Amino acid sequence: MSALPAQQSGCSTKVSLNSKVGFDIGWDHAQHYFRLHDDMHGYKDVLDGFNAAKDRKIAMETPDRFVAKWLLLRFNAWRRNRIFDDGVTPEFLRFIDVARCPITDVELTHGTQQETDWSVDRINNDAGYIKGNLIVVSRRANTLKLNYSFQEMAKFAYGNGFEPEKIFGFEPLSKIEWARWALVSSHAIFEVDSEGEMYLASLPAPCVILPPHGCLNNPSSCLQVAIAYKLYGVDDGGTYKHLCHVLPKTLRRMLHEIERRGEKIRSHGSEHLNIWFDPRLFCMFYTFYDQLSDDLISKLMRAFRKSGAISKRSVRVSTEASEWGAGTNGYISTNF
């Protein structure tokens, strides 16, 4: 989607940007000893902040790539009038940083202008720059994702008849790579309830990779990881034991059926979560998951937290649709 018209010196505008935020962006560029990019010079608020910091001769701070990315994300969000969470800081970007792209599994590079360069992408393009909605991926994975929905990604991964094409010179994503994107996308989906209110849904998708750092907790993914670890004898801190203790007898039987199917298809030496590529196994899991009540899911999540299985990777933030900008492409609804 193209950017909304921005407030510039001497130009009539259709939307007003928050002057203080623009000033702060300019100030922070000077404070971290970054020069303004060429496209920033058309924004008076940014220039005012930058020059004010230089005139004050404030103490400079040593920059790094996380500060540089944070400044660029803030500016791009601001000039498009998109929501940018105060909790998204250089420290948060460091927390969600990864060595390898979770989608393409290539080693990430930095500043090379190649398709392997790291980038920060919004998981749900219909929401803002919010903790829980950001992921570090390769430039190629980011570009090829476009504005596809979870349903479209799942179709690319598991459907028939999809013939990907080259986009912007990048080789198309494979079905496996689309399956990884679909899993990540399932962690940040908003749906509309019977009263027309938007809510964060926890949709099940084959958990073919560990959800990357910074994703919101998705009960479906937590359960699939616990099952896979049990099948491969991985120490999960007692998560599977907690899981069985919480479930009623009928659901425990269903879980054991899933376990037996998993034992038949597992392959020693392969990635543990590859078992979820098996359509029959995931269908069994989907049927099982569909039987879980909201109360039981809450109990399961408490059990996972007690075991420590999800505390280090995930974030716990507000899931209010209004704070995410859900339904507005992440745009701020109020002009300043």
FIMARLO-583203 format. One record per residue (C-alpha): x, y, z. Coordinates in nm, 4 decimals. Example, Ala and Ser with C-alpha at 12.3 -4.5 7.8 and 13.67 -1.06 7.14 Angstrom:
BEGIN
+----------+----------+----------+
:        x :        y :        z :
+----------+----------+----------+
:   1.2300 :  -0.4500 :   0.7800 :
:   1.3670 :  -0.1060 :   0.7140 :
+----------+----------+----------+
// end
This chain:
BEGIN
+----------+----------+----------+
:        x :        y :        z :
+----------+----------+----------+
:   0.0000 :   0.0000 :   0.0000 :
:   0.1277 :   0.3452 :  -0.0822 :
:   0.2042 :   0.5884 :   0.1940 :
:  -0.0482 :   0.8428 :   0.3078 :
:   0.0333 :   1.2032 :   0.2162 :
:   0.2656 :   1.3469 :   0.4751 :
:   0.3084 :   1.6895 :   0.6261 :
:   0.5887 :   1.8684 :   0.4452 :
:   0.7121 :   2.2229 :   0.4396 :
:   0.5120 :   2.4327 :   0.1945 :
:   0.2773 :   2.1500 :   0.0925 :
:  -0.0951 :   2.1124 :   0.1461 :
:  -0.1746 :   1.7807 :   0.3131 :
:  -0.4573 :   1.5347 :   0.3626 :
:  -0.3333 :   1.4122 :   0.6989 :
:  -0.1503 :   1.5793 :   0.9860 :
:   0.1393 :   1.4013 :   1.1497 :
:   0.2316 :   1.4228 :   1.5157 :
:   0.4858 :   1.7076 :   1.5237 :
:   0.6389 :   1.5996 :   1.8539 :
:   0.7102 :   1.2491 :   1.7257 :
:   0.8736 :   1.3912 :   1.4132 :
:   1.0829 :   1.6289 :   1.6281 :
:   1.1912 :   1.3398 :   1.8530 :
:   1.2923 :   1.1308 :   1.5514 :
:   1.5163 :   1.4113 :   1.4271 :
:   1.6586 :   1.4677 :   1.7759 :
:   1.7373 :   1.0976 :   1.8194 :
:   1.9161 :   1.0864 :   1.4850 :
:   2.1487 :   1.3618 :   1.6022 :
:   2.1896 :   1.2074 :   1.9464 :
:   2.3013 :   0.8768 :   1.7967 :
:   2.5244 :   1.0503 :   1.5455 :
:   2.3241 :   0.9455 :   1.2402 :
:   2.2838 :   1.1791 :   0.9465 :
:   1.9361 :   1.2238 :   0.8069 :
:   1.8471 :   1.0186 :   0.5004 :
:   1.7737 :   1.2208 :   0.1880 :
:   1.3997 :   1.1508 :   0.2080 :
:   1.3865 :   1.2937 :   0.5615 :
:   1.4847 :   1.6442 :   0.4564 :
:   1.1345 :   1.7191 :   0.3317 :
:   0.9909 :   1.6916 :   0.6828 :
:   1.0186 :   2.0145 :   0.8823 :
:   0.9513 :   1.8513 :   1.2213 :
:   1.2358 :   1.6035 :   1.1717 :
:   1.4735 :   1.8791 :   1.0598 :
:   1.3781 :   2.0965 :   1.3573 :
:   1.4539 :   1.8154 :   1.6004 :
:   1.7814 :   1.7277 :   1.4320 :
:   1.9047 :   2.0888 :   1.4292 :
:   1.7901 :   2.1511 :   1.7856 :
:   1.9972 :   1.8581 :   1.9108 :
:   2.2999 :   1.9759 :   1.7156 :
:   2.2633 :   2.3302 :   1.8496 :
:   2.2400 :   2.1994 :   2.2061 :
:   2.5564 :   1.9964 :   2.1451 :
:   2.4105 :   1.7021 :   2.3344 :
:   2.6311 :   1.4103 :   2.4270 :
:   2.6506 :   1.1646 :   2.1391 :
:   2.5796 :   0.7964 :   2.1964 :
:   2.7527 :   0.5124 :   2.0143 :
:   2.5121 :   0.3734 :   1.7554 :
:   2.4645 :   0.0118 :   1.6506 :
:   2.2507 :  -0.1655 :   1.3911 :
:   1.9588 :  -0.1992 :   1.6325 :
:   1.9462 :   0.1756 :   1.6920 :
:   1.9770 :   0.2377 :   1.3183 :
:   1.6889 :  -0.0011 :   1.2425 :
:   1.4783 :   0.1485 :   1.5233 :
:   1.5253 :   0.5008 :   1.3870 :
:   1.4343 :   0.3919 :   1.0340 :
:   1.1259 :   0.1976 :   1.1460 :
:   1.0049 :   0.4927 :   1.3541 :
:   1.0467 :   0.7362 :   1.0677 :
:   0.8749 :   0.5121 :   0.8131 :
:   0.5859 :   0.4480 :   1.0539 :
:   0.5524 :   0.8172 :   1.1407 :
:   0.5481 :   0.9492 :   0.7853 :
:   0.2802 :   0.6929 :   0.6963 :
:   0.0848 :   0.7847 :   1.0110 :
:   0.1058 :   0.4293 :   1.1402 :
:   0.0981 :   0.3145 :   1.5008 :
:   0.4429 :   0.2633 :   1.6544 :
:   0.4471 :   0.1115 :   2.0019 :
:   0.6733 :   0.2818 :   2.2586 :
:   0.7736 :  -0.0691 :   2.3661 :
:   0.9474 :  -0.1223 :   2.0326 :
:   1.2979 :  -0.0104 :   2.1262 :
:   1.6528 :  -0.0994 :   2.0170 :
:   1.6571 :  -0.3424 :   2.3104 :
:   1.3392 :  -0.5111 :   2.1847 :
:   1.4843 :  -0.5419 :   1.8346 :
:   1.7890 :  -0.7046 :   1.9907 :
:   1.5567 :  -0.9488 :   2.1717 :
:   1.3788 :  -1.0586 :   1.8527 :
:   1.6986 :  -1.0701 :   1.6456 :
:   1.7985 :  -1.4069 :   1.4992 :
:   2.1081 :  -1.5416 :   1.3240 :
:   1.9107 :  -1.7293 :   1.0568 :
:   1.5909 :  -1.6329 :   0.8790 :
:   1.3043 :  -1.8376 :   1.0273 :
:   1.1358 :  -1.8481 :   0.6849 :
:   1.4175 :  -1.9221 :   0.4391 :
:   1.6674 :  -2.0680 :   0.6897 :
:   1.9553 :  -1.8669 :   0.5432 :
:   2.2186 :  -1.6963 :   0.7553 :
:   2.1262 :  -1.3302 :   0.7821 :
:   2.3617 :  -1.0575 :   0.6667 :
:   2.3653 :  -0.6902 :   0.7597 :
:   2.4064 :  -0.3894 :   0.5337 :
:   2.5074 :  -0.5796 :   0.2195 :
:   2.1978 :  -0.4843 :   0.0150 :
:   2.1539 :  -0.8529 :  -0.0660 :
:   1.8401 :  -1.0676 :  -0.0325 :
:   1.9898 :  -1.2208 :   0.2825 :
:   2.0032 :  -0.8888 :   0.4705 :
:   1.8027 :  -0.8756 :   0.7912 :
:   1.4766 :  -0.6832 :   0.7947 :
:   1.1995 :  -0.6222 :   1.0461 :
:   0.8539 :  -0.7067 :   0.9134 :
:   0.5048 :  -0.6713 :   1.0519 :
:   0.3535 :  -1.0182 :   1.0870 :
:   0.0021 :  -0.8851 :   1.0375 :
:   0.0055 :  -0.6107 :   0.7739 :
:  -0.3351 :  -0.4973 :   0.8966 :
:  -0.1844 :  -0.3798 :   1.2272 :
:   0.0859 :  -0.1411 :   1.3438 :
:   0.4440 :  -0.1665 :   1.4669 :
:   0.3530 :  -0.3378 :   1.7920 :
:   0.5362 :  -0.5797 :   2.0212 :
:   0.4018 :  -0.9185 :   1.9195 :
:   0.3578 :  -0.8115 :   1.5569 :
:   0.7227 :  -0.7831 :   1.4552 :
:   0.9648 :  -1.0457 :   1.3295 :
:   1.3214 :  -1.0453 :   1.1975 :
:   1.3441 :  -1.2156 :   0.8564 :
:   1.5524 :  -1.1911 :   0.5429 :
:   1.4871 :  -0.9187 :   0.2884 :
:   1.3695 :  -1.1848 :   0.0434 :
:   1.1178 :  -1.3359 :   0.2878 :
:   0.9891 :  -0.9885 :   0.3751 :
:   0.9487 :  -0.8775 :   0.0142 :
:   0.7770 :  -1.1925 :  -0.1124 :
:   0.5275 :  -1.1985 :   0.1754 :
:   0.3633 :  -0.8857 :   0.0317 :
:   0.0168 :  -0.8374 :   0.1892 :
:  -0.0875 :  -1.2013 :   0.1828 :
:  -0.3262 :  -1.3179 :   0.4537 :
:  -0.2868 :  -1.6262 :   0.6705 :
:  -0.5452 :  -1.8069 :   0.4584 :
:  -0.3544 :  -1.7263 :   0.1388 :
:  -0.0224 :  -1.8362 :   0.2871 :
:  -0.1764 :  -2.1646 :   0.4019 :
:  -0.3140 :  -2.2185 :   0.0506 :
:   0.0294 :  -2.1560 :  -0.1011 :
:   0.1838 :  -2.4024 :   0.1446 :
:  -0.0681 :  -2.6859 :   0.1397 :
:  -0.2937 :  -2.6304 :  -0.1621 :
:  -0.2598 :  -2.7394 :  -0.5216 :
:  -0.2293 :  -2.5401 :  -0.8403 :
:  -0.0266 :  -2.2497 :  -0.6988 :
:   0.2507 :  -2.1544 :  -0.9383 :
:   0.4671 :  -1.8831 :  -0.7775 :
:   0.6369 :  -1.6264 :  -0.9969 :
:   0.9499 :  -1.4182 :  -0.9579 :
:   0.8793 :  -1.0888 :  -0.7828 :
:   1.1286 :  -0.8019 :  -0.7823 :
:   1.3882 :  -1.0478 :  -0.9144 :
:   1.3635 :  -1.2798 :  -0.6111 :
:   1.3172 :  -1.6529 :  -0.6514 :
:   0.9677 :  -1.7555 :  -0.5308 :
:   0.9206 :  -1.9012 :  -0.1843 :
:   0.8814 :  -2.2776 :  -0.1689 :
:   0.5839 :  -2.4557 :  -0.0156 :
:   0.7912 :  -2.5253 :   0.2955 :
:   0.8809 :  -2.1557 :   0.3268 :
:   0.5141 :  -2.0596 :   0.2862 :
:   0.4266 :  -2.3137 :   0.5574 :
:   0.6686 :  -2.1331 :   0.7907 :
:   0.5131 :  -1.7963 :   0.7061 :
:   0.1645 :  -1.9393 :   0.7672 :
:   0.2696 :  -2.0617 :   1.1122 :
:   0.4135 :  -1.7212 :   1.2065 :
:   0.1058 :  -1.5448 :   1.0703 :
:  -0.1250 :  -1.7628 :   1.2830 :
:   0.0140 :  -1.5887 :   1.5919 :
:  -0.1213 :  -1.2427 :   1.5001 :
:  -0.4656 :  -1.2761 :   1.3439 :
:  -0.7666 :  -1.0629 :   1.4296 :
:  -1.1192 :  -1.1843 :   1.3582 :
:  -1.4638 :  -1.0327 :   1.4072 :
:  -1.7020 :  -1.1798 :   1.6654 :
:  -2.0801 :  -1.2061 :   1.6451 :
:  -2.1173 :  -0.8524 :   1.7825 :
:  -1.8864 :  -0.7015 :   1.5227 :
:  -1.5938 :  -0.6559 :   1.7630 :
:  -1.2409 :  -0.7499 :   1.6583 :
:  -1.0439 :  -0.9907 :   1.8749 :
:  -0.7099 :  -1.1680 :   1.8574 :
:  -0.7750 :  -1.5242 :   1.7413 :
:  -0.5551 :  -1.8248 :   1.8163 :
:  -0.5832 :  -2.0165 :   1.4911 :
:  -0.4180 :  -2.3571 :   1.4592 :
:  -0.1571 :  -2.4054 :   1.1875 :
:   0.1022 :  -2.6796 :   1.1462 :
:   0.3842 :  -2.5787 :   1.3816 :
:   0.6716 :  -2.6573 :   1.1440 :
:   0.9221 :  -2.4270 :   1.3186 :
:   0.9648 :  -2.2949 :   1.6702 :
:   0.7751 :  -1.9651 :   1.6829 :
:   1.0413 :  -1.6910 :   1.6596 :
:   1.1307 :  -1.4695 :   1.9547 :
:   0.8759 :  -1.1989 :   2.0166 :
:   0.5690 :  -1.3776 :   1.8813 :
:   0.2566 :  -1.3862 :   2.0925 :
:   0.1702 :  -1.7136 :   2.2604 :
:  -0.0482 :  -1.9376 :   2.0463 :
:  -0.1897 :  -2.2371 :   2.2394 :
:  -0.1939 :  -2.4482 :   1.9232 :
:   0.1788 :  -2.3985 :   1.8647 :
:   0.2622 :  -2.4609 :   2.2305 :
:   0.0739 :  -2.7910 :   2.2221 :
:   0.2359 :  -2.9048 :   1.8982 :
:   0.5848 :  -2.8272 :   2.0283 :
:   0.5130 :  -3.0221 :   2.3485 :
:   0.3880 :  -3.3238 :   2.1509 :
:   0.6869 :  -3.3202 :   1.9138 :
:   0.9345 :  -3.2931 :   2.2000 :
:   0.7677 :  -3.5855 :   2.3765 :
:   0.7961 :  -3.7999 :   2.0602 :
:   1.1663 :  -3.7252 :   2.0238 :
:   1.2486 :  -3.7527 :   2.3939 :
:   1.3493 :  -3.3882 :   2.4263 :
:   1.3567 :  -3.2529 :   2.7812 :
:   1.0747 :  -2.9996 :   2.7887 :
:   1.0804 :  -2.9174 :   3.1574 :
:   0.7828 :  -3.1411 :   3.2301 :
:   0.5540 :  -2.9611 :   2.9857 :
:   0.3970 :  -3.2778 :   2.8450 :
:   0.3380 :  -3.4127 :   3.1945 :
:   0.1613 :  -3.0888 :   3.2904 :
:  -0.0401 :  -3.1119 :   2.9701 :
:  -0.1661 :  -3.4637 :   3.0423 :
:  -0.2489 :  -3.3686 :   3.4004 :
:  -0.4770 :  -3.0833 :   3.2876 :
:  -0.6696 :  -3.2746 :   3.0201 :
:  -0.9841 :  -3.4773 :   3.0947 :
:  -0.9771 :  -3.8495 :   3.0208 :
:  -1.1466 :  -3.8321 :   2.6782 :
:  -0.9002 :  -3.5714 :   2.5508 :
:  -0.6043 :  -3.7626 :   2.6956 :
:  -0.7113 :  -4.0588 :   2.4832 :
:  -0.7190 :  -3.8376 :   2.1743 :
:  -0.3752 :  -3.7041 :   2.2629 :
:  -0.2350 :  -4.0553 :   2.2968 :
:  -0.3760 :  -4.1414 :   1.9519 :
:  -0.1874 :  -3.8424 :   1.8134 :
:   0.1258 :  -3.9630 :   1.9897 :
:   0.0937 :  -4.3118 :   1.8398 :
:   0.0535 :  -4.1674 :   1.4890 :
:   0.3555 :  -3.9454 :   1.5474 :
:   0.5677 :  -4.2420 :   1.6517 :
:   0.4925 :  -4.4115 :   1.3186 :
:   0.5989 :  -4.1186 :   1.1020 :
:   0.8827 :  -3.9624 :   1.2982 :
:   1.2243 :  -3.9827 :   1.1381 :
:   1.5328 :  -3.9926 :   1.3561 :
:   1.7811 :  -3.7240 :   1.2647 :
:   1.5190 :  -3.4921 :   1.1150 :
:   1.3856 :  -3.1719 :   1.2649 :
:   1.1393 :  -3.2565 :   1.5412 :
:   0.8656 :  -3.0269 :   1.4136 :
:   0.8715 :  -3.1738 :   1.0617 :
:   0.6146 :  -3.4265 :   1.1828 :
:   0.3494 :  -3.1562 :   1.1435 :
:   0.3923 :  -3.1622 :   0.7680 :
:   0.2053 :  -3.4933 :   0.7805 :
:  -0.1569 :  -3.4105 :   0.6807 :
:  -0.3124 :  -3.6965 :   0.8754 :
:  -0.1266 :  -3.6127 :   1.1951 :
:  -0.2204 :  -3.2459 :   1.1815 :
:  -0.5819 :  -3.3370 :   1.1010 :
:  -0.5881 :  -3.5495 :   1.4181 :
:  -0.4401 :  -3.2616 :   1.6142 :
:  -0.6917 :  -3.0140 :   1.4662 :
:  -0.9805 :  -3.2370 :   1.5760 :
:  -0.8292 :  -3.2606 :   1.9230 :
:  -0.7674 :  -2.8851 :   1.9455 :
:  -1.1225 :  -2.8099 :   1.8340 :
:  -1.2506 :  -2.9940 :   2.1426 :
:  -1.0682 :  -2.7646 :   2.3841 :
:  -1.2833 :  -2.5101 :   2.5652 :
:  -1.1589 :  -2.1574 :   2.6365 :
:  -1.1314 :  -2.2483 :   3.0051 :
:  -0.9245 :  -2.5557 :   2.9281 :
:  -0.6959 :  -2.3603 :   2.6950 :
:  -0.6365 :  -2.1090 :   2.9758 :
:  -0.5431 :  -2.3943 :   3.2101 :
:  -0.3070 :  -2.5380 :   2.9510 :
:  -0.1338 :  -2.2029 :   2.9034 :
:  -0.0886 :  -2.1698 :   3.2783 :
:   0.0666 :  -2.5175 :   3.2782 :
:   0.3052 :  -2.4160 :   3.0006 :
:   0.4083 :  -2.1041 :   3.1899 :
:   0.4601 :  -2.3075 :   3.5064 :
:   0.6952 :  -2.5408 :   3.3214 :
:   0.8851 :  -2.2451 :   3.1738 :
:   0.8320 :  -2.3686 :   2.8191 :
:   0.7138 :  -2.0395 :   2.6718 :
:   0.8425 :  -1.7655 :   2.8999 :
:   1.1745 :  -1.7000 :   2.7238 :
:   1.0620 :  -1.6743 :   2.3606 :
:   0.7248 :  -1.5019 :   2.3687 :
:   0.6005 :  -1.1587 :   2.4696 :
:   0.2945 :  -1.0704 :   2.6744 :
:   0.1387 :  -0.7480 :   2.5522 :
:  -0.2011 :  -0.5937 :   2.5013 :
:  -0.4173 :  -0.7736 :   2.2473 :
:  -0.6719 :  -0.4938 :   2.2117 :
:  -0.7537 :  -0.4430 :   1.8448 :
:  -0.7565 :  -0.0637 :   1.8841 :
:  -0.4016 :  -0.0584 :   2.0225 :
:  -0.2775 :  -0.2730 :   1.7342 :
:  -0.4574 :  -0.0645 :   1.4748 :
:  -0.6247 :  -0.3842 :   1.3546 :
:  -0.8641 :  -0.3250 :   1.0685 :
:  -0.6942 :   0.0014 :   0.9663 :
:  -0.3700 :  -0.1326 :   0.8123 :
:  -0.2043 :  -0.0059 :   1.1282 :
:  -0.2897 :   0.3584 :   1.0602 :
:  -0.3495 :   0.6042 :   1.3419 :
:  -0.7149 :   0.6992 :   1.3298 :
:  -0.6807 :   1.0391 :   1.5012 :
:  -0.5072 :   1.3322 :   1.3310 :
:  -0.2990 :   1.5720 :   1.5376 :
+----------+----------+----------+
// end
